């Protein structure tokens, strides 16, 4: 049943992407990989590391949200892009939605990478 639905979605996507390098097999592989990784990553619980990095990102964008004696500190500037993007997302949408968006973007990144790898190994 799930395979039939994924095949149907892949057929529609193939028609929409006609002329691109994506084949029906690639689309099916991508949709299947996405479904598996999505189900593995949601629902999710917070861990201390995620919580800390998201608070650092929020502090980068909106320092007034934290009092003078807060416990969120780090001097690393290697996460400037992450902190700006996630901090802005937290500012507009809140922590929970930003956490879900981050997980979804991770799944999409893994899907693209794995589909390219599997097609290369074909």
N, C-alpha and C positions, 0 to 999 in steps of 0.2 A: 504494500500500500504506500509506504513512505517512498520507496524507489519509484513507483509510478508517478507520484506527485512531483518528486524531484525531476523526473524525466520530462514531465509536462512543463514545469517551470523552465527547464533547460531548453526545451523546444522553443518556447516563447522568447527566451533571452537570445537564442541563436538567430531567430528571425530579426530581432531588434538590433543585433550586432553584426548583421550580415556584412561582409566585406572586411571585418576585423580579423585578427589572427586567432581569435578564440574558436575552438571547435566545440562540438557538442560534448565530447568526452571531457574536455577541459572545464566546461561549465558544470557538468555533472560532478566532476571531482571537486571543484571549488564549493559547490553547494553542499555536498556530502561532508567535506572537511569542515565547512562552516557550521553545519548542524551539530557535528560531533563536538567540536571545540566550544561552541556556544553552550551546549548542554553540560559540558564539563566545568565551565567557568561561572555559570549562574545557577542558583542563587549563591551569593558569596557573603562571607563574613569578613569583617575588617580585621586586619592584624596591626600591631603597633607600628610597624615600619610604614605601611601605607598611610596610616593616620598621621604620622609625623611628617612625611613628605608632602602630603596634601595641606597640612597646616603651614609648612614652610612656604609652599606655593601661594597660599592665601595671604600670608604675611608679606610676601614680596609685592603683591598687587594692592593690598589694602592693609597697611601697617596700623592704621587706627583701630582695627578690629581686635587688636591684642593689647592688653594693659602693659604698663611699664615692667612689671615683674612676672613675665610669662616664662614658660619653660621650653619654648620652641626656639631653638637657636642652632645655627650652623653657618660657617663662614665660606662654604664651598660655592664657587661661582660656575662650576661645571654643569649646573642644571638650569642655566638661565632660560633657555627656550622652554624646557618642561615647566619651570616655575611660572613663566609668563602665561603659557597656554592654559595650564591647569588652574592657576590662580585666577585668571579671568573667568574661566568656566565656573569656578567655585563662587566667585563674586556674583555672577548672573544666575546660576542655577542651584547652588548649594552643594554640600558635600556628597549627599547620596547620589544625585543624578550625575555629578562629575565622576564619582567612583564607577558607576555603571558605564558611562561613556568611555572611561579609560579602559575598562575591561573589554568593551566592544571593539575599541580601536586595536587592542592587543590581539584579539581574535582575528580581526581583519588582516593585520600584519602577518600573523602566522599562516593564515590561509593563502595569502598571495605568495609568501615564501615557499610554502610546501607545494603548492600547485606548480610553481616554476621549477622546483627541484624534481618533482615527480615527472613532469613533462620532459625535463632534461634527461632523466634516467630511462625514459621510455625506450 
